[in-house]
Amino acid sequence: MQKARFKTMQAALPQLKIGDVILVHTKGYWLSKLIRRATSSYWSHVALVFDVIPNSTNHPDVLIIEALDRGIEIHRIEHYLRNPKKYDIGIKRIPILNDQERERFRGFFLDAVDTPYDFSRLFSYFTKKFVNKIFGTEIVNWITKHVIDIDQYVCTTFAQRAFYLAVSKEKRDLVLMRKKNKQLNFLLQMEEISPKDYAESENAIWLFNPHH
C-alpha cells in the first residue's frame, strides 16, 4: 500500500488544496455498514475540499462539499474531526491537477449545490452482487444504465464528475478512479464507482491515512 505523505491529520490540514479527496468511515451507522459490505470497502463516503481559508490559528478552516441524503451541501471538515469516536478520515490527492484546474471545480460545485441525492443508484449498489450472481454481468450493466440519472449524484459520482470536467481532454484518463475494464462503457466508468475505488486508485496519492 502506498505510504501517506503526512503522519498526522494536524500535519496534513494546512497543506490541503481545492479538490483533495476526503474519505470517511462512519462507525456504527447502519447505512454506512451496508455501503461497506456491498462495496467490500473500509470507506463508506467521499467528499471534496471546496476551500481552504487561512485564519489566526495553527490550522486553516477547511470547507468540504459532499453529496448527502439531503442533496449536495457545503460544510466544515471539523464536523468529522470533532468526532473521532464516530468517524475515521483519510485524505487523497490527484497530483496531476494544476491550480487552474482546481479553480474550475468551483463552477461545477456551485451549479451542483442542492442537487437531489440519487437513492435509486445507492439501492443498485446493494443489490448488484446478488443480481450478478444469479443473472450475470450483462444484466447488471443493463439495470445500472437504466437506474443512473446523470442529473443526480451519490457522493462518489459527484466527485468523479467534477474531476473529469475540470481537466483537459488529454488528462481525463488520469483522473478516473476506476481501473480500465473492457466490460465498462463510458457511463459505467464514470458513474458506477465506490469509495473503495478512490482508496485503491493509483491516480490519487495518500496525504493522510489513519492505517499507515
C-alpha positions as CSV (number, residue, x, y, z in Angstrom):
1,M,0.0,0.0,0.0
2,Q,1.2,3.5,-0.9
3,K,2.7,5.3,2.1
4,A,0.9,8.5,3.2
5,R,2.7,11.8,2.9
6,F,1.8,13.0,6.4
7,K,1.7,11.0,9.6
8,T,-1.0,13.0,11.3
9,M,-4.1,14.9,10.4
10,Q,-2.8,18.0,12.0
11,A,0.2,18.0,9.7
12,A,-2.0,17.4,6.6
13,L,-4.6,20.1,7.2
14,P,-2.5,23.2,6.4
15,Q,-1.4,21.5,3.1
16,L,-4.8,20.8,1.7
17,K,-5.9,22.1,-1.7
18,I,-9.2,22.5,-3.5
19,G,-10.2,19.2,-4.9
20,D,-8.5,17.0,-2.4
21,V,-10.5,13.9,-1.6
22,I,-11.8,13.2,1.9
23,L,-12.6,9.6,2.6
24,V,-14.9,8.9,5.5
25,H,-15.6,5.8,7.6
26,T,-18.7,6.2,9.8
27,K,-18.8,4.0,12.8
28,G,-22.0,2.3,14.0
29,Y,-24.3,3.7,11.3
30,W,-26.4,1.1,9.6
31,L,-26.3,2.7,6.1
32,S,-22.5,3.0,6.2
33,K,-22.3,-0.6,7.2
34,L,-24.4,-1.6,4.2
35,I,-22.3,0.5,1.8
36,R,-19.1,-1.0,3.1
37,R,-20.5,-4.5,2.9
38,A,-21.9,-4.0,-0.6
39,T,-18.6,-2.5,-1.9
40,S,-16.1,-4.5,0.1
41,S,-14.6,-1.3,1.4
42,Y,-13.4,0.2,4.7
43,W,-14.6,3.6,3.5
44,S,-18.3,4.5,3.0
45,H,-18.3,8.2,1.9
46,V,-16.4,10.6,-0.2
47,A,-16.2,14.4,0.0
48,L,-14.1,17.1,-1.7
49,V,-12.2,20.1,-0.4
50,F,-14.1,23.2,-1.5
51,D,-11.9,25.9,0.0
52,V,-9.0,26.3,2.5
53,I,-9.3,29.6,4.4
54,P,-6.3,30.8,6.5
55,N,-7.1,32.1,10.0
56,S,-5.3,33.2,13.1
57,T,-4.9,29.6,14.5
58,N,-2.4,27.0,13.5
59,H,-4.9,25.3,11.2
60,P,-7.0,26.8,8.4
61,D,-10.8,26.5,8.1
62,V,-11.3,23.7,5.5
63,L,-14.7,23.7,3.7
64,I,-15.8,20.5,2.1
65,I,-18.6,19.8,-0.4
66,E,-20.4,16.4,-0.3
67,A,-23.4,14.6,-1.6
68,L,-25.6,13.6,1.4
69,D,-29.1,12.3,1.6
70,R,-30.4,15.9,1.7
71,G,-28.5,16.7,-1.5
72,I,-25.2,18.4,-2.2
73,E,-24.1,20.7,0.7
74,I,-21.0,22.6,1.9
75,H,-19.7,22.0,5.5
76,R,-16.6,22.4,7.6
77,I,-14.3,19.4,7.9
78,E,-14.5,20.0,11.6
79,H,-17.8,18.2,11.7
80,Y,-15.9,15.0,11.2
81,L,-12.7,15.8,13.0
82,R,-14.5,16.7,16.3
83,N,-16.0,13.2,16.5
84,P,-13.1,10.7,16.2
85,K,-15.2,8.1,18.0
86,K,-17.7,8.3,15.2
87,Y,-15.5,9.0,12.1
88,D,-12.2,7.9,10.6
89,I,-10.9,10.2,8.0
90,G,-8.4,9.7,5.1
91,I,-7.2,12.2,2.6
92,K,-6.0,11.6,-1.0
93,R,-5.0,13.9,-3.8
94,I,-4.9,13.7,-7.6
95,P,-1.3,15.0,-8.2
96,I,-1.7,16.0,-11.8
97,L,-4.2,18.7,-11.1
98,N,-2.8,22.3,-11.5
99,D,-4.1,25.4,-9.8
100,Q,-6.3,26.5,-12.8
101,E,-8.0,23.1,-12.9
102,R,-8.6,23.2,-9.2
103,E,-10.4,26.5,-9.6
104,R,-12.6,25.0,-12.3
105,F,-14.1,22.9,-9.6
106,R,-15.9,25.9,-8.1
107,G,-18.2,26.4,-11.0
108,F,-19.2,22.7,-11.1
109,F,-19.6,22.7,-7.3
110,L,-21.9,25.8,-7.2
111,D,-24.0,24.5,-10.1
112,A,-24.5,21.2,-8.2
113,V,-25.4,22.6,-4.8
114,D,-28.9,21.4,-3.7
115,T,-29.0,18.7,-6.4
116,P,-31.1,15.7,-5.1
117,Y,-29.3,12.6,-3.9
118,D,-29.7,9.6,-6.2
119,F,-31.2,7.0,-3.8
120,S,-32.0,4.6,-6.7
121,R,-28.4,4.3,-7.6
122,L,-27.4,3.7,-4.0
123,F,-30.0,0.9,-3.9
124,S,-28.5,-0.7,-7.0
125,Y,-25.1,-0.9,-5.2
126,F,-26.8,-3.1,-2.5
127,T,-28.4,-5.5,-5.0
128,K,-25.6,-5.7,-7.6
129,K,-23.8,-8.7,-6.2
130,F,-26.9,-10.7,-5.8
131,V,-28.2,-9.9,-9.3
132,N,-24.8,-10.6,-10.8
133,K,-24.6,-14.0,-9.1
134,I,-28.0,-15.0,-10.4
135,F,-28.3,-13.3,-13.8
136,G,-24.7,-12.3,-14.8
137,T,-22.8,-9.2,-15.6
138,E,-24.7,-8.2,-18.8
139,I,-28.0,-8.0,-16.9
140,V,-26.3,-6.0,-14.1
141,N,-24.9,-3.5,-16.5
142,W,-28.3,-3.1,-18.3
143,I,-30.1,-2.4,-15.0
144,T,-27.4,0.0,-13.9
145,K,-27.6,2.1,-17.1
146,H,-31.4,2.3,-16.7
147,V,-31.1,3.3,-13.0
148,I,-28.5,6.0,-13.5
149,D,-29.7,9.6,-13.6
150,I,-26.8,11.8,-14.7
151,D,-28.6,14.9,-13.2
152,Q,-28.4,13.4,-9.7
153,Y,-25.5,12.1,-7.7
154,V,-24.2,9.9,-4.9
155,C,-21.0,11.1,-3.2
156,T,-18.6,9.2,-5.4
157,T,-20.1,10.1,-8.8
158,F,-20.3,13.8,-7.8
159,A,-16.6,13.8,-7.1
160,Q,-15.7,11.8,-10.2
161,R,-17.7,14.1,-12.5
162,A,-16.0,17.2,-11.0
163,F,-12.6,15.8,-11.7
164,Y,-13.4,14.8,-15.2
165,L,-14.9,18.1,-16.2
166,A,-12.1,20.2,-14.6
167,V,-9.2,18.8,-16.7
168,S,-8.3,19.0,-20.4
169,K,-9.3,16.0,-22.6
170,E,-5.8,14.6,-22.8
171,K,-5.6,14.3,-19.0
172,R,-9.1,12.8,-18.3
173,D,-7.9,9.1,-18.1
174,L,-5.5,10.3,-15.3
175,V,-8.4,11.5,-13.1
176,L,-10.6,8.4,-13.4
177,M,-10.8,6.5,-10.1
178,R,-11.9,3.1,-11.6
179,K,-9.3,1.0,-13.4
180,K,-9.9,0.5,-17.1
181,N,-12.1,-2.5,-17.8
182,K,-13.3,-3.8,-21.2
183,Q,-16.7,-4.6,-19.6
184,L,-17.2,-0.9,-18.6
185,N,-18.6,1.5,-21.1
186,F,-18.0,5.2,-20.5
187,L,-21.2,5.7,-18.5
188,L,-20.3,2.9,-16.1
189,Q,-16.7,4.1,-15.9
190,M,-17.9,7.5,-14.7
191,E,-21.0,6.7,-12.7
192,E,-20.6,3.2,-11.2
193,I,-17.9,4.0,-8.7
194,S,-17.5,3.3,-4.9
195,P,-15.3,4.7,-2.1
196,K,-13.1,1.7,-2.5
197,D,-12.2,2.8,-6.0
198,Y,-11.0,6.1,-4.6
199,A,-9.0,4.4,-1.8
200,E,-7.3,2.0,-4.2
201,S,-6.8,4.3,-7.2
202,E,-3.2,4.7,-8.4
203,N,-4.3,8.1,-9.9
204,A,-4.6,9.6,-6.4
205,I,-1.9,9.6,-3.7
206,W,-2.5,9.4,0.1
207,L,-1.9,12.5,2.1
208,F,-3.1,11.0,5.3
209,N,-4.3,7.5,6.1
210,P,-5.1,6.5,9.7
211,H,-4.0,3.0,8.9
212,H,-0.5,3.9,7.6
